Amino acid sequence: MATIETTTTRRTAPAFLQAAVAVQTLAIFFQAGTAGLLLSTSYGETLHGVGARVMYGASMLYVLAAVLAWRPGGGSPRPVLYASGFLVLASVQVVLGIAHVPSVHVPLGVLMFGLSVLDLARRRRA
């Protein structure tokens, strides 16, 4: 019985990890769009704030998926490091956004999107 559960976990953990990275990438991309709305519309701030919460939640989901792929799934611990790094970047991003420091907030968002796309591409290739 334990063998069946382990085999199932080993197959689903990478798929869950890839889905978590995809959700994170989409959330960061959404943030780029709402950043433009933030500058040009009255409802942009609301959308960007909601998107920030979704992006942060997606980063936490990525950490969870990475841990599940590593521990019970028997995978590499490397995705846990990547996911933890993204969560740190997301935390810094939230603090910079609240503090209204766009000179660092915007480039960090671009960096996060690029890193997330690279990670997603690496996951799809693997």
C-alpha positions as CSV (number, residue, x, y, z in Angstrom):
1,M,0.0,0.0,0.0
2,A,2.8,2.4,0.9
3,T,4.4,1.8,-2.5
4,I,1.3,2.8,-4.4
5,E,1.0,6.1,-2.4
6,T,4.7,6.8,-2.9
7,T,4.4,6.2,-6.7
8,T,1.3,8.4,-6.9
9,T,3.0,11.2,-4.9
10,R,6.1,11.0,-7.2
11,R,4.0,11.4,-10.3
12,T,1.7,14.2,-9.0
13,A,4.3,16.3,-7.1
14,P,6.1,17.6,-10.2
15,A,2.8,18.4,-11.9
16,F,1.7,20.3,-8.8
17,L,5.0,22.1,-8.7
18,Q,4.8,23.1,-12.4
19,A,1.2,24.3,-11.9
20,A,2.3,26.4,-8.8
21,V,5.1,28.0,-10.9
22,A,2.6,28.7,-13.7
23,V,0.1,30.4,-11.3
24,Q,2.9,32.5,-9.8
25,T,4.1,33.5,-13.3
26,L,0.6,34.5,-14.3
27,A,0.1,36.4,-11.1
28,I,3.3,38.4,-11.6
29,F,2.3,39.1,-15.2
30,F,-1.1,40.3,-14.0
31,Q,0.7,42.7,-11.6
32,A,2.5,44.3,-14.5
33,G,-0.8,45.0,-16.2
34,T,-2.3,46.4,-13.1
35,A,0.7,48.6,-12.5
36,G,-0.1,50.4,-15.7
37,L,-3.8,50.7,-14.6
38,L,-2.5,52.0,-11.2
39,L,-1.0,55.0,-13.1
40,S,-4.0,55.7,-15.3
41,T,-7.3,54.7,-13.6
42,S,-9.0,55.2,-10.3
43,Y,-9.6,51.4,-9.8
44,G,-6.0,50.5,-10.7
45,E,-4.9,50.7,-7.1
46,T,-7.6,48.2,-6.0
47,L,-6.7,45.7,-8.7
48,H,-3.0,46.0,-8.0
49,G,-3.6,45.5,-4.3
50,V,-5.7,42.4,-4.9
51,G,-3.1,41.1,-7.4
52,A,-0.4,41.6,-4.8
53,R,-2.2,39.4,-2.4
54,V,-2.8,36.7,-5.1
55,M,0.9,36.9,-6.1
56,Y,2.0,36.5,-2.5
57,G,-0.3,33.6,-2.1
58,A,1.0,32.0,-5.3
59,S,4.5,32.3,-3.9
60,M,3.5,30.5,-0.8
61,L,1.8,27.8,-2.9
62,Y,5.1,27.4,-4.8
63,V,6.9,26.8,-1.5
64,L,4.3,24.2,-0.5
65,A,4.5,22.5,-3.8
66,A,8.3,22.4,-3.7
67,V,8.3,20.9,-0.2
68,L,5.7,18.3,-1.2
69,A,7.8,17.4,-4.3
70,W,10.9,17.1,-2.2
71,R,9.9,15.4,1.0
72,P,7.2,12.8,0.3
73,G,7.8,12.9,-3.4
74,G,11.5,12.1,-3.2
75,G,12.6,14.9,-5.5
76,S,15.5,17.3,-5.3
77,P,15.6,20.0,-2.5
78,R,16.6,22.6,-5.1
79,P,13.0,23.7,-5.9
80,V,12.6,24.5,-2.2
81,L,15.5,26.9,-2.4
82,Y,14.0,28.6,-5.6
83,A,10.6,28.8,-4.0
84,S,11.9,30.2,-0.8
85,G,13.9,32.8,-2.8
86,F,10.7,33.8,-4.6
87,L,8.9,34.1,-1.3
88,V,11.6,36.4,0.0
89,L,11.5,38.5,-3.2
90,A,7.7,38.7,-2.9
91,S,8.0,39.8,0.7
92,V,10.5,42.6,-0.3
93,Q,8.2,43.5,-3.2
94,V,5.2,43.9,-0.9
95,V,7.2,46.0,1.6
96,L,8.5,48.2,-1.3
97,G,5.0,48.6,-2.7
98,I,3.6,49.6,0.6
99,A,6.4,52.1,1.2
100,H,5.9,53.5,-2.3
101,V,9.4,53.0,-3.6
102,P,8.8,52.5,-7.3
103,S,12.4,53.0,-8.2
104,V,13.2,49.5,-6.7
105,H,9.7,48.0,-6.7
106,V,9.3,48.1,-10.5
107,P,12.7,46.7,-11.5
108,L,12.3,44.0,-8.8
109,G,8.9,43.1,-10.3
110,V,10.5,42.8,-13.8
111,L,13.3,40.6,-12.3
112,M,10.7,38.4,-10.6
113,F,8.7,37.9,-13.7
114,G,11.8,37.0,-15.7
115,L,13.0,34.5,-13.1
116,S,9.5,33.0,-12.8
117,V,9.3,32.5,-16.6
118,L,12.8,30.9,-16.6
119,D,11.8,28.6,-13.8
120,L,8.5,27.7,-15.6
121,A,10.4,26.9,-18.8
122,R,12.9,24.8,-16.9
123,R,10.0,22.9,-15.3
124,R,8.3,22.3,-18.6
125,R,11.5,21.0,-20.2
126,A,12.2,18.6,-17.3
